Amino acid sequence: MRLAEGMRLIEAGAADSAAVCFREAIVLDATLADPHYHLALFYRSRGLADSAILELNRVAALQPKAASSYVDLGSACAQANRLDEAAEAFRRGIAALPNEAELHYGLGLALMAQGTQADAVQSLRRATELDTGMVEAQGKLAQALFDLQQWDAALAAYLRAVAMAPKSGEVLRGMGDLYLRMGRPEQAAPAYERAVQAHPDDYRALYGLGNAYNRTGRTEEGMRALKQFERLSAYQSQARTLRQAIDDRPGEPGHVYNLGTLNARHGRTVEAITAFREAVFLDPEMKEARHNLGAAYLLEEMTVEGAQSLRQAAAPDSGSADTRILMSRACRRLGRMAEAEAEARQALAPDRPEALRELGLALIGQGRLEEGRAALRQALAADPKDPVARAVLGER
């Protein structure tokens, strides 16, 4: 009963109350693995690695023949940078279930992280033998062989991995790195090109592509790739810093909001929406997060959601001119022209030609053509480059 109640609370978004139920279920019957498992998930979501690992150890003890018990435990240890314990967890699993490829793969990853590449190769090779379709293990085997400078063996492993997953950006990038290291830039370039095609934000593939182009005399293309690398690597660095801050202080909305702003600035609208929604969840009074969430929704053509978020940002009668302008646009898209006019009028100011533009469009939408055109002419006088005003007025 307490476990079921905890699961219901998880679905309702009440994680803290759910954790209480899981603890009560454990008190009632400590031999049930599920409450320990879900309590571990709660601890991991709160950044409490020690408590999560303790519960996952209990799960493994209660379910010694379930491979997932050891995979979850080993993964939690690895995430907490407790690599010796991660390797030990996977070894325990292998001792109980020697033919589970996922356990050998997990051990191989832990050994790679420890820098023991030769041992990692043995584990990863065994994983590929047990599951010939495990492309992740094949790719990591290639990487470990690369680290050991076993070039021919690494190339053979990469070729197998690419054959298994021809659109895997990580594998293609690794093969590009290998070709470049072997002094074969003419073969590295197409591998990097395919990696970038699979993952346009892979700044490491862009760096390799730029170098490969430069080494084959394609210097203009090389410069373009390296400039894109610089832009993306700067974004990735900032995003990593913010994500680390979020992990360190999971209840702090400011870091989540900043991540949303960073994503929005780089045109990553969907990721921005996710971050701004989380910021609003953590602090429902953060009006700037609601405003930016509404703006991102409008960019994704999610007008109903955008209008709702902007309305909340503007209530009670405290919305900024920027919020009012966006709210006017949302109302106009929804066909609510009178509301669009009212919002635009509240945003009117000498330095807000876009408010005049929205007012003009709302008036035209109500059939008040002369008033609308007059407002658009004022907008164009304030901002002669306004493409929307120019298009509606028929000016080039």
Sequence and secondary structure as in RCSB ss.txt:
>XXXX:A:sequence
MRLAEGMRLIEAGAADSAAVCFREAIVLDATLADPHYHLALFYRSRGLADSAILELNRVAALQPKAASSYVDLGS
ACAQANRLDEAAEAFRRGIAALPNEAELHYGLGLALMAQGTQADAVQSLRRATELDTGMVEAQGKLAQALFDLQQ
WDAALAAYLRAVAMAPKSGEVLRGMGDLYLRMGRPEQAAPAYERAVQAHPDDYRALYGLGNAYNRTGRTEEGMRA
LKQFERLSAYQSQARTLRQAIDDRPGEPGHVYNLGTLNARHGRTVEAITAFREAVFLDPEMKEARHNLGAAYLLE
EMTVEGAQSLRQAAAPDSGSADTRILMSRACRRLGRMAEAEAEARQALAPDRPEALRELGLALIGQGRLEEGRAA
LRQALAADPKDPVARAVLGER
>XXXX:A:secstr
 HHHHHHHHHHTT HHHHHHHHHHHHHH TT HHHHHHHHHHHHHTT HHHHHHHHHHHHHH TT HHHHHHHHH
HHHHTT HHHHHHHHHHHHHH TT HHHHHHHHHHHHHHT HHHHHHHHHHHHHH TT HHHHHHHHHHHHHTT 
HHHHHHHHHHHHHH TT HHHHHHHHHHHHHTT HHHHHHHHHHHHHH TT HHHHHHHHHHHHHTT HHHHHHH
HHHHHHHHHHHHHHHHHHHHHHHSTT HHHHHHHHHHHHHTT HHHHHHHHHHHHHH TT HHHHHHHHHHHHHT
T HHHHHHHHHHHHTTTT  HHHHHHHHHHHHHTT HHHHHHHHHHH  TT HHHHHHHHHHHHHTT HHHHHHH
HHHHHHH TT HHHHHHHT  
